[in-house]
Amino acid sequence: MKAIIYTEFGPPEVLHLAEKPQPVPKDSEVLVRVHATPVAYGDLLARNFKDVTSREFNMPLPLLFPMRLVFGLRKPKVTILGSEFAGEVEAVGSAVTRFKPGDQVMGYLGQRMGAYAEYVCMAESGSLALKPANMSYAEAAAVPYGAIMATGLLRRANIQPGHKVLIVGASGGIGSAAVQLAKHYGAEVTGVCGAPRLDYVKALGADHVVDYAREDFTRNGETYDLIFDVLGKSSFARCKGSLKSNGIYLLASFKTKALLQMLRTKIAGDKKVICAMASESAESLVFVKSLIEAGEYKSIIDCCFPLEEAAKAHRYVETGQKKGSVVITV
Ligand SMILES: NC(=O)c1ccc[n+]([C@@H]2O[C@H](COP(=O)([O-])OP(=O)(O)OC[C@H]3O[C@@H](n4cnc5c(N)ncnc54)[C@H](OP(=O)(O)O)[C@@H]3O)[C@@H](O)[C@H]2O)c1
């Protein structure tokens, strides 16, 4: 099969087309012919993992070395990128009951990746769901990662109708899902992002948008029930004054200091810090599929590139111009 591989860490040009053996599904696995796979945050990170500094690493430092072992110390260990995809089931293992050949599906492969290819295999019990009937393959491919992560993370915040929610990083993979889920839960949502993506975040349903380069949301006098910072760009010290009593400061990216603040605020204080991890979940994907089919959740595509032009797609994402998902079509 055709696949985009990389055998050296580095700039987009390390990605090149190659022939790889087609995977064969085990008894409990499905073989999917990939139609589309987006360029996600994790793809850019993994492509250049060797050069990620401890400062750039958005998680507690003790996790950096294990992550280097996963992605490779000197050379990439995971040689085909792409953690999410949409496609058609081509074949199923003998024990598979949830899917059959011909089913249109979307799925999340997590850190093992592999979707920049004509075929992927994954366990039927993994994060795999039928593709929403009202979405194209390109639109559906951009759903799983953000949907699974945002559903898992927002579960920790127990959003209630009428809550005021502010999302920092609202234009990214997780943030764009979080905006739409928070709206579904009945919240009044403010999205913080860069100027080129303000309209995109509004189109996702945010009630208010803030350009982080022009306005400091911690100084505008507004208070929120939940501040959800995806990239961990803010700090609890700065955000505390913008939280209502019993407000939650939720982080998807955090360092050890934030973990200590979580412990401290668990014991004392009416404002809580929560550092949360979401795990792979087919249930979250099925839930978001139902929202999509009810017209409550969308996927906005900036542009598509053919598989052979994966390097160009990465280069484009790195320009910071994208307004929505950049998708590789296979
Ligand atoms: N806890 C978990 O379970 C979990 C799971 C997966 C990933 N993560 C973490 O989530 C992060 C990636 O999230 P993602 O995939 O959504 O990333 P992404 O798609 O690359 O989006 C990044 C977002 O951050 C925004 N941003 C950049 N600089 C900013 C600033 N100075 N102030 C405010 N916002 C800024 C960007 O806004 P503009 O582009 O508009 O400038 C964009 O909306 C990583 O740190 C990763 O470690 C956590």
The ligand as an ORCA input file, in Angstrom:
! r2SCAN-3c Opt
* xyz 0 1
  N      -4.930     16.183     28.751
  C      -5.143     15.402     27.712
  O      -5.771     14.333     27.819
  C      -4.628     15.817     26.366
  C      -4.890     15.029     25.251
  C      -4.426     15.432     24.031
  C      -3.672     16.604     23.929
  N      -3.412     17.331     25.046
  C      -2.639     18.562     24.950
  O      -3.394     19.475     24.178
  C      -2.508     20.326     23.485
  C      -2.845     20.322     22.011
  O      -4.154     20.748     21.824
  P      -4.777     20.838     20.370
  O      -4.598     19.533     19.708
  O      -6.118     21.429     20.480
  O      -3.733     21.857     19.678
  P      -3.883     22.697     18.340
  O      -4.896     22.109     17.451
  O      -2.488     22.887     17.825
  O      -4.429     24.078     18.863
  C      -3.653     24.924     19.669
  C      -4.503     26.098     20.097
  O      -3.773     26.923     20.997
  C      -3.958     28.264     20.623
  N      -2.867     29.122     21.070
  C      -1.617     29.192     20.579
  N      -0.924     30.127     21.246
  C      -1.765     30.660     22.163
  C      -1.661     31.681     23.155
  N      -0.518     32.340     23.335
  N      -2.738     31.948     23.916
  C      -3.895     31.281     23.753
  N      -4.060     30.310     22.837
  C      -3.011     30.012     22.060
  C      -4.090     28.231     19.134
  O      -4.753     29.400     18.723
  P      -4.489     30.114     17.330
  O      -4.047     29.026     16.359
  O      -5.803     30.685     16.943
  O      -3.418     31.100     17.516
  C      -4.938     26.976     18.947
  O      -6.308     27.258     19.167
  C      -1.108     19.824     23.725
  O      -0.477     20.639     24.677
  C      -1.320     18.426     24.230
  O      -0.292     18.030     25.107
  C      -3.877     16.974     26.238
*
